[in-house]
Amino acid sequence: MAGRSFVQLLGALDPGVVILGINWATNGSSDPVASTITGRGVASVVLASTGVYTVTLQDVYPTLLSATATLQLASADDKVTAQIGAVDLAAKTIQVRIYDLSTAAVANVAAATGNRVNLLLVLKNSGV
């Protein structure tokens, strides 16, 4: 459970729901530049392998209710998409894969102004 205080989400049926919005600029075949990572609750984002980012959260959460990853691209490209990969809440890690539909493989996204990965997490901060 996260060791910090949160504003209770009004209208949530579950107690202790936490929403984390995280995004970072792509950097080709390198880790994202730390200053481009925005959003609270994230400890780090690294490029673990080609097209696969590992996001490490600052806190442990007992339950992941939902995760959505999207790409924000400077120019239109309907062949590249973002997917949620392995999730390990005990290790506080979530994988985000960038998948190129035209090659059926993971791929890096070039570093360019406007290229970002967006991650929205809905977690529970309670076992109740």
For each residue, the residues with C-beta under 8 A, 3 or more apart:
1: 59 60 61 62 125 126 127
2: 6 18 41 58 59 60 61 125
3: 59
4: 59
5:
6: 2 16 18 125
7:
8: 12 15
9: 12 17 18 19
10:
11:
12: 8 9 15 17
13:
14: 17 65 124
15: 8 12 126 128
16: 6 124 125 126 128
17: 9 12 14 65 122 123 124 125
18: 2 6 9 41 61 121 122 123 124 125
19: 9 120 121 122 123
20: 39 40 41 42 57 119 120 121 123
21: 39 118 119 120 121
22: 37 38 39 41 42 45 55 118 119 120 121
23: 37 38 39 72 116 117 118 119
24: 32 36 37 38 45 53 116 117
25: 32 33 36 111 115 116
26: 32 98 108 109 110 111 112 115 116 117
27: 30 31 32 33 36 47 111
28: 108 109 110 111
29: 47 50 108
30: 27 47 111
31: 27 45 46 47
32: 24 25 26 27 36 37 45 46 47 53
33: 25 27 36 37
34: 37
35:
36: 24 25 27 32 33 116
37: 22 23 24 32 33 34 42 44 45
38: 22 23 24
39: 20 21 22 23 42 119
40: 20
41: 2 18 20 22 57 58 59
42: 20 22 37 39 45 55 56 57 58
43: 56 57 58 92
44: 37 55 56
45: 22 24 31 32 37 42 53 54 55 56
46: 31 32 53 54 56
47: 27 29 30 31 32 52 53 108
48: 52 53 54 95
49: 52 106
50: 29 106 107 108
51: 97 98 99 100 105 106 107 108 109
52: 47 48 49 85 95 96 97 98 106
53: 24 32 45 46 47 48 95 96 97 98 117
54: 45 46 48 93 94 95
55: 22 42 44 45 93 94 95 96 119
56: 42 43 44 45 46 91 92 93
57: 20 41 42 43 60 61 92 93 94
58: 2 41 42 43 92
59: 1 2 3 4 41 92
60: 1 2 57 89 90 92
61: 1 2 18 57 64 89 123 124 125
62: 1 89 124 125 126 127
63: 89 123 124 127
64: 61 67 87 89 94 121 122 123
65: 14 17 122 123 124
66: 120 121 122
67: 64 84 87 94 119 120 121 122
68: 84 119 120
69: 82 83 84 96 117 118 119 120
70: 82 117 118
71: 80 81 82 98 109 115 116 117 118
72: 23 114 115 116 117 118
73: 76 77 80 109 114 115
74: 112 113 114 115
75:
76: 73
77: 73 80
78: 101
79: 100 101 102
80: 71 73 77 98 99 100 101 107 109
81: 71 98 99 101
82: 69 70 71 96 97 98 99 117 118
83: 69 96 97 98 99
84: 67 68 69 87 94 95 96 97
85: 52 94 95 96 97
86: 93 94 95
87: 64 67 84 93 94 95
88: 91 92 93 94
89: 60 61 62 63 64 92
90: 60
91: 56 88
92: 43 56 57 58 59 60 88 89
93: 54 55 56 57 86 87 88
94: 54 55 57 64 67 84 85 86 87 88 119 121
95: 48 52 53 54 55 84 85 86 87
96: 52 53 55 69 82 83 84 85 117 119
97: 51 52 53 82 83 84 85 106
98: 26 51 52 53 71 80 81 82 83 106 107 108 109 117
99: 51 80 81 82 83 105 106 107
100: 51 79 80 103 104 105 106 107
101: 78 79 80 81 104
102: 79
103: 100 107
104: 100 101
105: 51 99 100
106: 49 50 51 52 97 98 99 100
107: 50 51 80 98 99 100 103
108: 26 28 29 47 50 51 98
109: 26 28 51 71 73 80 98 115 117
110: 26 28 115
111: 25 26 27 28 30 115
112: 26 74 115
113: 74
114: 72 73 74
115: 25 26 71 72 73 74 109 110 111 112
116: 23 24 25 26 36 71 72
117: 23 24 26 53 69 70 71 72 82 96 98 109
118: 21 22 23 69 70 71 72 82
119: 20 21 22 23 39 55 67 68 69 94 96
120: 19 20 21 22 66 67 68 69
121: 18 19 20 21 22 64 66 67 94
122: 17 18 19 64 65 66 67
123: 17 18 19 20 61 63 64 65
124: 14 16 17 18 61 62 63 65 127
125: 1 2 6 16 17 18 61 62
126: 1 15 16 62
127: 1 62 63 124
128: 15 16
